[in-house]
């Protein structure tokens, strides 16, 4: 700043100089942080759950799969009535597989199974819980979506809760929250619970996680990704494989060397088609034609798979409930049962529920248990470890 030149009375000059010295200077902008709200607006669509009295679409800051701060989107649903003292508790909803193109985001084209997902979320809204539903970074927002990159989706879900509270205020939304997820979102919700303290920070009070149809051993998919596997598959597994390969190529481009031209073409189609369309396109195709050599022949592939897909196996601070259909062919029942058993052996607070349904039927079957678990966690009820371990042992005995 140039020195002040006084061409008027000395006393006036002295006062003017003092005022300039005391004037507030522009403060440096606070660094961008995960969960920072970028914009929000009311949202209307046919797939908004019927019990949502208000709905909003939020844009907020959240990490991408490289750990760089990026933009994410999501939907916030509010129950009817006035917020209670302390605000509405929050259910962080992590959705199942939609696809990887921007148009596949739930906030853009709705859930793949809109009526079913709406029924499930209505269970929570009807009880006075707000629902914060992240799209996942790169799905409907700038960048590319890394399908099943569990830590990214988990952080996106946590940051959606932060952004929602920043938008509506802490008097409207409580710091108490739970993570709830299905299929792809089951792994995200599980991991969100594990990262709640480190990524959520002191402003949030994480209380537990409920997940359904949760993929906990996707790394083993590598064993079927070889040119000798020519078994015809239903469309859904083929779609999952193509989406997964697209994500893996983003973090380990060397995988391309074992893909065939047909495999590259299938991944290219997956980048354009949402789940229902891709399932129909790939129905009856095999996995082996995508490869010229086994995926497991890529050096270091198991470390890549574990880092990308691996769900936490210890260190949970709050109880978990895993629900699964015994007829599930998309995410094999036994993988989740054994995962839950492993958690119990390591002393983690886990409950397990089984239903005689397939993958798609799990949400409807599990809705009552989900609500009971969420209510108990948000109200601070005791978690009966002994009873849950006994129930898990019974399921293991039945599976022999």
N, C-alpha and C positions, 0 to 999 in steps of 0.2 A: 504494500500500500504506500502511495506517495505521501510525504509529510504534509500535514495540514498547514496551509498558509493563512495567516490571520491578517486581514486588512481592516479589521474592526476592533472594537474595544478589547483590551487585554483580558478583562474578567470574562467577557463573552467567549473569547477564544479559549480560555482555560476550561470553561464549562463544556464547550463543544468538543474539545480534545478528550475530556474525561468521559463524555457520553459515548464517543466512538470507541474508546478503550473498553468500556463496559458492555458494548453491544454484543449480543450473542452471535457467535460465528457459526457458519453451517457445520453441522455434525457429520462425521463420516457415516455413510449408510451402513446399517448393520449387515454383516455378511449373510448371504442367503443360507437358509437352513432347511433340512428335511421337514416337511409338514407345513411350510409357509404357504399361505393361501395366495393364489394368483388372481382368481376371479371366481364368481359364483352367480348363478341365476336360477330362477324358478324353472322347473322341468315338468313337462307333460308328455306322456306317451301311454299307449294302450297297455303296456306291460308293467306300469307302476303298480305295486301291490295294492289290493283294494282297501286295506286297512291303513294305508299311508295318507294322513290328512294333508301333508305337504311334502313336496319333493324338490330337490335342488341338484343341479349339476355343478360340481366343483372342479377347478383346475388348480393344481398345487405342485409344490416342488417335492421330488422324491428321487431316490437313486435309480439308475438303470443297471443293467447286468454287469457293467464295467465299474460300477461304484461311483460313477460321475453323476452329479446332481442334474436332474432332468425334469421334465414336466410329466405329470400323470393326471388322470381324470377319474372321476367316480361319481356315484349318486348317493345322496343323503335323503333318507326317508324318516319322517317324524310321525309319531302317533297322534291321535286326536287329543284335544284338550290342552290345558295349560301345563307347562313343565312343573314337576313337583319341586319342593325345596331341595336344592342341591343339583337339580337338573335331571334329565332323563339318562339312565344308564345306557351305554352304547354296546350294540352287537356289531362287531366288525365282520362283515360277510365277505368271504372269499369264494368266488364263483368257480364252477367247473369249466371244462374245456369248451371254448367258443370257436377257436381258430386263431390265426396269427396276423391276419390282415386288419387294418384299422377299422374297416366296416363291420368286423365281427365283434367289436367291443359291446358289452351289454348296454352302455349308455348311447350307443349309435343305432344298433339294430335289435336290441332286446336280448334276453336270455335265450339260449337254444331251446330250452323247455320252459317257456315263460309261465304257463299256468302252474306247473309243478313248483317252480322256484317261488312264484308269487304266493302260493299256498303256504309254503314253508316260512317265508319271511313274515307273512301275516300272523303267524303264531306268536312271534315276538312283538310285533307292532301292537297287537291286540292287548298285550300285557303291559304296555307302557314303556317299551324299549325303543330307542332310536336305532336305525340301521345305517351304518356307513359302509358302502359297497364300492370298493376300488375296482377299476377296470384292469389294472396291472399296467406298469409302465410300457410304452411302446405299442399298446393296444388301444387305438383311438387317440393316441398322442404322439408327438414327434419321436422318432427313433424306431428301432425294431424290437418286437416282443420276443424275449428269450423264453420259449415255452418250457415250463417245469423247472426253471431256474428258481429254486425254492427260496433262497435268501432274498432275492429281489422282490418277488411277489409278497413275501412276508413284510418287508420294509414298506412296500407300497401300501399294504393294508394298515399298518401302524400309522403311517403318515396321513392316511385318509382320516383317521380318527382325530389326529392333531389339527388338520385343516378344518374339519367340521367344527371343532370347538373354537377355533380361531374365528370362524365365520359367524356362528350363532352366539358365542360367548359362554363363559363357564357357568353362568346361572341357568342356561338352557340345557347344556349337555354336561353330564356328570363326568368326573375323571375315571369313574369305575367302568371298566369295559371287559368284554370277553371276545375271543376270536372263535368264529364258527365258519367251517368250510366244507366243501364237497368236491370229491375227485381231485382235479388239479388244485382246487382251492383247499382241499383237505390238507395237502402237504404244506400249502402256504399258511394256513391257520395254525397248524402244528408248529411250524417254524417261527411264526409270529409270536407264539407263546414263549418260545425259547429266547427270542431276541427282545422281548417286551421291556425288560429292565434296561438293557444297554442302548436300544434304539428309541424306546418310548420316552425315556427320561423321567424326571421326578414329577412332571405335570400329569402323568397318567397313572392309574392304579389298575393294573392287569389282574384279573381274577380267575382265569381258566380258559380252556379250549375244548370245544366240541367239534369233532370231525367225522365225516361220513364218506365211505368209499375211498379211503385215503391210500394213495400209492406210496408205499414205504420201501420198496425194493426195485425201483425202476432200473437201477444199474444192471440188473440181471437180464434186461431186454437185450443187452449186447450179445448174449449167447445165441439168440435166434437170428441175429443180423449177420448172416453169412450166405454165400451163393448156393450152398447145398440145401437150404431150407426152401423147398418149393411147395409147401403146403398152402392151399388156398385159405385165405382168412376172410372173416366178415369185414365189412368196411371200416368199422370203428377202430380196431387195432391198427389197420393199415394207415388210417388218418393220424392216429397218435404217433406212429413211428415216423411219418413224414414231418409232422410238426416238430418232433423231438430232434430229428436230424438237422432241420433248419436251425434250431437253437444251438445245437452242438457245433455246427459249422461256424457260428459266430464267435465261439471261444476257442475252437480247435480246428482251424481251416484245413489242417493236414488230413482230416478225415476224408476230404474230397478224393484223395488218391485211391480209396477203396470203393468209391461209388461208381456204378455203371452209368452209361448215358441214360438208361431208363430210370435209374435212381435219381439222377440230377433232374430229370424231367418231372418226376413225381414230386420232388421237393418244390420245384418251381410252381407246380399246380397248387400245392399246399399253401404257398404264399398268397394265393388269390382266393381260395375257396374256404368258406366257413364250414364248421363241423358237419352239419346236415348234408350240405352239398358234396363235400369231400368224401363223406362216408358212402354216399351213393356212387360217386365216381370210382372209388377204389374197391367196391364190394367184389369179393372173389379173387382179388389179386394176391400174389404171394410176396413174401419179404425178400427171398433170396435173389430175385431178379434185380434188386436195387444195388447189388454188390458184385464186385469182381474179386474180392478177398474178404475174409472175415473182419468185422469191425474190431475184434479183439487183437488183430495183427498190427494195429496201429500202435507204435511205441507210446507208452505212458497213458493209454486210453483209460485204464481203470482209475487212475488218479483224477483224470479229467471228469469221468462219470461221477465219482464220489463227490468231487468239489461242486459239480453242477447240480446233481440230483439228490445228494445225500441229506436225509432228514436227521434231526438231532436224535441222539440215543441216550442222552443223560443230561442232567443239569436243568430240569424244569422246576420252576419256583412255585407253580400252582397246579392243581389237579387237571387231568386230561380225561376225556371220554372219547373212545374210538368206536364208531358204529360201522357195521359192515354186513352186507348181504351174503348169505352162505351160497347163493347161486350166482354170484358175481363172476363173470367171465372177462370183464374188461380189466379189473384190478383183482387178482385172485385173493379169495378170502383168507387162505392160509398165510399169505405173506403178512397181512395185517395182524392176524391172530398171533403169529410168532413175534412180530415186532412188539406188540403189547406185552407179551410174556417176557421178552427181553427187558423192557422197561421195568416191569415188576421185579424181576430178578435183581436189577440194579438199584432197587429201592425208590423208583420214581412213582409218584402218585397217579395211578392210571386205572381207569375202568374200561370195560369192553362190553359191547352189546352186539348180539347177532340177530339177524332177521332172515326169514326164509324167502328172500327176494333177490332179484338181479341188481346190477349196478344202477339202472335207472330208477328202480323202485325204492332205493335205500332212503332217500330224503323223506318221502311220505311215511314210510314205515318207522323212521326214527324221530319224527317230529315231536311226539309226546315226551320221549326220553330227552331230547335236546332241550325242550323248554324246562323240564324239571331240573336238569343239570344247570342250565344257565341261571334259572331263578335261585337255586341253592348257592351257586357261586357268588352271584351279585349280592345276595343277602347275608353272605358270610357263614353259611351253615357248615357244620362239621363234615369232613370227607371221611367216610368209613373205609379205610385202607383194607382192613382185615376182611370185610364182607366182599369188597371188590376183588381181592386176590382169590378168595374162595370161588367166586363166580368165574374168574378167568381160568382157574385150575379145572373147573368143570368143563369149560369149553375145550380146553386142551385134551382132556380125557375123551370127549366125544369125537374129537378129530382124529383119534388114533385109528 
